Amino acid sequence: MPVTRSSSRPTASTAQRPASWRCDGAAPTGTISPPPAKSRRSPSTPRFDTNTLVADVAVITLQTAALQQGGVQFARLASQDPAPGTQFTVTGWGATGPDTPTLSTTLQAIQEKADTPAGCRSQVGDALQDGMFCGRPAPGQGTCKGDSGAPAAADGTVFGMATSRISPCGNGTDDVYTSTAAYKTWIESQ
């Protein structure tokens, strides 16, 4: 996930990565199982474009509602993109460096600040499309291979999901996120 090139690792999270995941409404037990058989993944948004990654959003619907218990809390979807300079946290299980061939076994977390569209475009060019925003990581940090879909959140609100990065990861270039605000109506309709 978020990558750091220094010898120190992000310390915001140290949860161990499960071999798979469990999301059946039960309290977290440490046991791991595949997604419930009675869940449904929505098709991607009707506007999804595999070339530009516009509308890079999908929803998994559970047959039974998840419960807020055992430290599990629901997050809100943002109604607007973060203002430039807003700090948010990105968490994920992706690679921890540009030359790391495997995904992290420890949940990684980094802080980024929302960039202006102009500042972002100056770094990532056409990777920034409508319905996206950028976050500026600290030097040597950023999203990496395996972080697609990683949440960008602050104060219980999810602003976006990691969708695009400029290789190599951790090079100080802005990371690109699909905006939850841009697709909130669609997400909530699924």
BALOBA-1460 file (C-alpha; in Angstrom, 3 decimals):
// residues 190
<rec num="1" residu="m" x="0.000" y="0.000" z="0.000"/>
<rec num="2" residu="p" x="1.248" y="3.260" z="0.720"/>
<rec num="3" residu="v" x="4.904" y="3.004" z="0.083"/>
<rec num="4" residu="t" x="7.729" y="4.575" z="1.925"/>
<rec num="5" residu="r" x="11.279" y="4.531" z="0.659"/>
<rec num="6" residu="s" x="12.821" y="5.422" z="3.978"/>
<rec num="7" residu="s" x="13.805" y="2.775" z="6.505"/>
<rec num="8" residu="s" x="10.895" y="3.769" z="8.746"/>
<rec num="9" residu="r" x="7.449" y="2.420" z="7.951"/>
<rec num="10" residu="p" x="4.125" y="4.245" z="8.363"/>
<rec num="11" residu="t" x="2.963" y="3.621" z="11.913"/>
<rec num="12" residu="a" x="-0.708" y="4.602" z="11.873"/>
<rec num="13" residu="s" x="-1.798" y="0.996" z="11.414"/>
<rec num="14" residu="t" x="-0.174" y="-2.307" z="12.244"/>
<rec num="15" residu="a" x="-3.042" y="-4.745" z="11.703"/>
<rec num="16" residu="q" x="-1.964" y="-8.061" z="10.237"/>
<rec num="17" residu="r" x="-3.228" y="-8.819" z="6.770"/>
<rec num="18" residu="p" x="-5.675" y="-11.713" z="6.593"/>
<rec num="19" residu="a" x="-5.252" y="-14.416" z="3.996"/>
<rec num="20" residu="s" x="-8.705" y="-13.455" z="2.734"/>
<rec num="21" residu="w" x="-11.548" y="-11.455" z="4.211"/>
<rec num="22" residu="r" x="-14.752" y="-11.993" z="6.132"/>
<rec num="23" residu="c" x="-17.715" y="-9.679" z="5.876"/>
<rec num="24" residu="d" x="-20.806" y="-11.508" z="7.069"/>
<rec num="25" residu="g" x="-22.031" y="-9.214" z="9.837"/>
<rec num="26" residu="a" x="-20.294" y="-11.264" z="12.527"/>
<rec num="27" residu="a" x="-17.885" y="-9.656" z="14.927"/>
<rec num="28" residu="p" x="-14.302" y="-9.859" z="13.718"/>
<rec num="29" residu="t" x="-12.855" y="-13.135" z="14.929"/>
<rec num="30" residu="g" x="-9.521" y="-13.368" z="13.224"/>
<rec num="31" residu="t" x="-10.794" y="-16.255" z="11.136"/>
<rec num="32" residu="i" x="-10.783" y="-15.641" z="7.464"/>
<rec num="33" residu="s" x="-13.231" y="-16.742" z="4.829"/>
<rec num="34" residu="p" x="-14.029" y="-15.681" z="1.266"/>
<rec num="35" residu="p" x="-16.789" y="-13.163" z="0.630"/>
<rec num="36" residu="p" x="-20.211" y="-14.508" z="1.592"/>
<rec num="37" residu="a" x="-21.835" y="-16.619" z="-1.111"/>
<rec num="38" residu="k" x="-24.947" y="-14.496" z="-0.759"/>
<rec num="39" residu="s" x="-23.470" y="-11.185" z="-1.758"/>
<rec num="40" residu="r" x="-23.791" y="-9.365" z="-5.036"/>
<rec num="41" residu="r" x="-21.236" y="-7.215" z="-6.810"/>
<rec num="42" residu="s" x="-22.799" y="-4.496" z="-8.875"/>
<rec num="43" residu="p" x="-21.524" y="-3.950" z="-12.359"/>
<rec num="44" residu="s" x="-19.189" y="-1.003" z="-12.573"/>
<rec num="45" residu="t" x="-20.804" y="2.331" z="-13.154"/>
<rec num="46" residu="p" x="-22.293" y="2.614" z="-16.638"/>
<rec num="47" residu="r" x="-19.657" y="5.187" z="-17.565"/>
<rec num="48" residu="f" x="-16.604" y="3.094" z="-16.565"/>
<rec num="49" residu="d" x="-13.765" y="3.590" z="-19.029"/>
<rec num="50" residu="t" x="-10.905" y="1.085" z="-18.828"/>
<rec num="51" residu="n" x="-8.520" y="3.476" z="-20.592"/>
<rec num="52" residu="t" x="-9.002" y="6.600" z="-18.477"/>
<rec num="53" residu="l" x="-10.361" y="4.865" z="-15.340"/>
<rec num="54" residu="v" x="-13.250" y="7.353" z="-15.270"/>
<rec num="55" residu="a" x="-16.054" y="5.993" z="-13.069"/>
<rec num="56" residu="d" x="-13.796" y="3.350" z="-11.465"/>
<rec num="57" residu="v" x="-16.443" y="2.351" z="-8.909"/>
<rec num="58" residu="a" x="-18.297" y="-0.856" z="-8.021"/>
<rec num="59" residu="v" x="-20.427" y="-1.874" z="-5.021"/>
<rec num="60" residu="i" x="-20.675" y="-5.173" z="-3.147"/>
<rec num="61" residu="t" x="-24.105" y="-5.661" z="-1.599"/>
<rec num="62" residu="l" x="-24.416" y="-8.085" z="1.317"/>
<rec num="63" residu="q" x="-27.544" y="-10.213" z="1.765"/>
<rec num="64" residu="t" x="-27.647" y="-9.271" z="5.446"/>
<rec num="65" residu="a" x="-26.592" y="-5.957" z="6.888"/>
<rec num="66" residu="a" x="-23.166" y="-5.594" z="8.464"/>
<rec num="67" residu="l" x="-23.185" y="-4.690" z="12.142"/>
<rec num="68" residu="q" x="-21.344" y="-1.880" z="13.899"/>
<rec num="69" residu="q" x="-19.627" y="-3.806" z="16.672"/>
<rec num="70" residu="g" x="-16.213" y="-4.924" z="17.856"/>
<rec num="71" residu="g" x="-14.545" y="-1.750" z="16.624"/>
<rec num="72" residu="v" x="-16.328" y="-1.822" z="13.250"/>
<rec num="73" residu="q" x="-17.841" y="1.551" z="12.373"/>
<rec num="74" residu="f" x="-19.502" y="2.699" z="9.178"/>
<rec num="75" residu="a" x="-18.006" y="5.568" z="7.228"/>
<rec num="76" residu="r" x="-19.939" y="8.307" z="5.458"/>
<rec num="77" residu="l" x="-19.548" y="9.053" z="1.765"/>
<rec num="78" residu="a" x="-18.366" y="12.574" z="1.083"/>
<rec num="79" residu="s" x="-20.771" y="14.992" z="-0.592"/>
<rec num="80" residu="q" x="-17.910" y="17.045" z="-2.008"/>
<rec num="81" residu="d" x="-14.251" y="16.544" z="-2.798"/>
<rec num="82" residu="p" x="-11.739" y="17.546" z="-0.130"/>
<rec num="83" residu="a" x="-10.673" y="21.181" z="-0.321"/>
<rec num="84" residu="p" x="-7.059" y="21.731" z="-1.386"/>
<rec num="85" residu="g" x="-4.808" y="21.244" z="1.631"/>
<rec num="86" residu="t" x="-7.251" y="18.920" z="3.436"/>
<rec num="87" residu="q" x="-5.338" y="16.079" z="5.052"/>
<rec num="88" residu="f" x="-6.666" y="12.530" z="4.710"/>
<rec num="89" residu="t" x="-5.457" y="9.017" z="5.467"/>
<rec num="90" residu="v" x="-4.966" y="6.314" z="2.852"/>
<rec num="91" residu="t" x="-4.795" y="2.690" z="4.005"/>
<rec num="92" residu="g" x="-4.066" y="-0.421" z="2.007"/>
<rec num="93" residu="w" x="-2.277" y="-3.726" z="1.537"/>
<rec num="94" residu="g" x="-0.330" y="-2.889" z="-1.625"/>
<rec num="95" residu="a" x="3.380" y="-3.204" z="-2.269"/>
<rec num="96" residu="t" x="5.648" y="-1.185" z="0.010"/>
<rec num="97" residu="g" x="8.056" y="-0.104" z="-2.704"/>
<rec num="98" residu="p" x="8.433" y="0.181" z="-6.457"/>
<rec num="99" residu="d" x="10.676" y="-2.877" z="-6.594"/>
<rec num="100" residu="t" x="8.660" y="-4.979" z="-4.119"/>
<rec num="101" residu="p" x="7.027" y="-7.889" z="-5.990"/>
<rec num="102" residu="t" x="4.619" y="-8.887" z="-3.202"/>
<rec num="103" residu="l" x="1.837" y="-7.147" z="-1.330"/>
<rec num="104" residu="s" x="2.252" y="-6.051" z="2.260"/>
<rec num="105" residu="t" x="1.285" y="-8.423" z="5.066"/>
<rec num="106" residu="t" x="0.681" y="-5.428" z="7.333"/>
<rec num="107" residu="l" x="-1.968" y="-2.781" z="6.761"/>
<rec num="108" residu="q" x="-0.148" y="0.399" z="5.775"/>
<rec num="109" residu="a" x="-1.352" y="3.972" z="6.281"/>
<rec num="110" residu="i" x="-0.063" y="7.323" z="5.095"/>
<rec num="111" residu="q" x="-1.250" y="10.904" z="5.207"/>
<rec num="112" residu="e" x="-1.799" y="12.903" z="2.037"/>
<rec num="113" residu="k" x="-3.086" y="16.404" z="1.368"/>
<rec num="114" residu="a" x="-5.627" y="17.181" z="-1.339"/>
<rec num="115" residu="d" x="-4.016" y="19.024" z="-4.230"/>
<rec num="116" residu="t" x="-5.564" y="21.592" z="-6.550"/>
<rec num="117" residu="p" x="-6.677" y="20.323" z="-9.967"/>
<rec num="118" residu="a" x="-4.039" y="22.538" z="-11.622"/>
<rec num="119" residu="g" x="-1.291" y="21.320" z="-9.288"/>
<rec num="120" residu="c" x="-2.299" y="17.740" z="-9.921"/>
<rec num="121" residu="r" x="-2.511" y="18.098" z="-13.702"/>
<rec num="122" residu="s" x="0.982" y="19.573" z="-13.734"/>
<rec num="123" residu="q" x="2.204" y="16.254" z="-12.298"/>
<rec num="124" residu="v" x="-0.100" y="13.578" z="-13.693"/>
<rec num="125" residu="g" x="-1.483" y="15.138" z="-16.877"/>
<rec num="126" residu="d" x="-4.449" y="13.283" z="-18.353"/>
<rec num="127" residu="a" x="-4.513" y="10.721" z="-15.520"/>
<rec num="128" residu="l" x="-6.730" y="13.289" z="-13.756"/>
<rec num="129" residu="q" x="-10.221" y="13.126" z="-15.263"/>
<rec num="130" residu="d" x="-13.690" y="14.340" z="-14.288"/>
<rec num="131" residu="g" x="-14.880" y="12.635" z="-11.101"/>
<rec num="132" residu="m" x="-11.351" y="12.376" z="-9.694"/>
<rec num="133" residu="f" x="-9.138" y="14.335" z="-7.309"/>
<rec num="134" residu="c" x="-5.505" y="14.125" z="-6.267"/>
<rec num="135" residu="g" x="-3.615" y="13.702" z="-3.043"/>
<rec num="136" residu="r" x="-0.041" y="14.786" z="-2.519"/>
<rec num="137" residu="p" x="1.966" y="12.292" z="-0.453"/>
<rec num="138" residu="a" x="5.115" y="13.061" z="1.486"/>
<rec num="139" residu="p" x="8.352" y="12.437" z="-0.437"/>
<rec num="140" residu="g" x="9.042" y="8.707" z="-0.675"/>
<rec num="141" residu="q" x="5.412" y="7.753" z="0.016"/>
<rec num="142" residu="g" x="2.314" y="7.090" z="-2.059"/>
<rec num="143" residu="t" x="-0.061" y="4.415" z="-3.247"/>
<rec num="144" residu="c" x="1.481" y="1.436" z="-4.998"/>
<rec num="145" residu="k" x="0.664" y="-1.780" z="-6.879"/>
<rec num="146" residu="g" x="-2.220" y="-3.505" z="-5.085"/>
<rec num="147" residu="d" x="-3.725" y="-0.350" z="-3.593"/>
<rec num="148" residu="s" x="-6.514" y="0.164" z="-6.134"/>
<rec num="149" residu="g" x="-9.712" y="0.795" z="-4.211"/>
<rec num="150" residu="a" x="-7.867" y="1.889" z="-1.063"/>
<rec num="151" residu="p" x="-9.945" y="4.469" z="0.827"/>
<rec num="152" residu="a" x="-8.902" y="8.093" z="1.188"/>
<rec num="153" residu="a" x="-10.712" y="9.150" z="4.367"/>
<rec num="154" residu="a" x="-10.745" y="11.713" z="7.175"/>
<rec num="155" residu="d" x="-12.947" y="12.041" z="10.255"/>
<rec num="156" residu="g" x="-15.158" y="9.073" z="9.321"/>
<rec num="157" residu="t" x="-15.773" y="10.304" z="5.773"/>
<rec num="158" residu="v" x="-14.521" y="8.538" z="2.645"/>
<rec num="159" residu="f" x="-13.546" y="11.086" z="0.003"/>
<rec num="160" residu="g" x="-12.373" y="8.614" z="-2.618"/>
<rec num="161" residu="m" x="-10.754" y="5.350" z="-3.642"/>
<rec num="162" residu="a" x="-7.257" y="4.948" z="-5.084"/>
<rec num="163" residu="t" x="-7.571" y="4.569" z="-8.827"/>
<rec num="164" residu="s" x="-4.409" y="5.696" z="-10.579"/>
<rec num="165" residu="r" x="-0.789" y="6.373" z="-9.799"/>
<rec num="166" residu="i" x="2.213" y="7.424" z="-11.761"/>
<rec num="167" residu="s" x="5.000" y="4.829" z="-11.743"/>
<rec num="168" residu="p" x="7.199" y="4.249" z="-9.970"/>
<rec num="169" residu="c" x="5.220" y="4.470" z="-6.759"/>
<rec num="170" residu="g" x="6.626" y="6.557" z="-3.969"/>
<rec num="171" residu="n" x="8.253" y="9.027" z="-6.352"/>
<rec num="172" residu="g" x="6.493" y="12.043" z="-4.800"/>
<rec num="173" residu="t" x="3.997" y="12.439" z="-7.646"/>
<rec num="174" residu="d" x="0.339" y="12.999" z="-6.735"/>
<rec num="175" residu="d" x="-1.888" y="9.935" z="-6.333"/>
<rec num="176" residu="v" x="-5.243" y="9.991" z="-8.156"/>
<rec num="177" residu="y" x="-8.525" y="9.032" z="-6.473"/>
<rec num="178" residu="t" x="-12.015" y="8.361" z="-7.786"/>
<rec num="179" residu="s" x="-14.287" y="10.819" z="-5.990"/>
<rec num="180" residu="t" x="-17.064" y="9.339" z="-3.841"/>
<rec num="181" residu="a" x="-18.908" y="12.671" z="-4.126"/>
<rec num="182" residu="a" x="-19.048" y="12.333" z="-7.925"/>
<rec num="183" residu="y" x="-20.653" y="8.875" z="-7.671"/>
<rec num="184" residu="k" x="-22.497" y="9.131" z="-4.344"/>
<rec num="185" residu="t" x="-25.969" y="9.002" z="-5.908"/>
<rec num="186" residu="w" x="-25.045" y="5.964" z="-7.985"/>
<rec num="187" residu="i" x="-23.373" y="4.196" z="-5.040"/>
<rec num="188" residu="e" x="-26.376" y="4.758" z="-2.782"/>
<rec num="189" residu="s" x="-28.770" y="3.532" z="-5.490"/>
<rec num="190" residu="q" x="-27.134" y="0.095" z="-5.674"/>
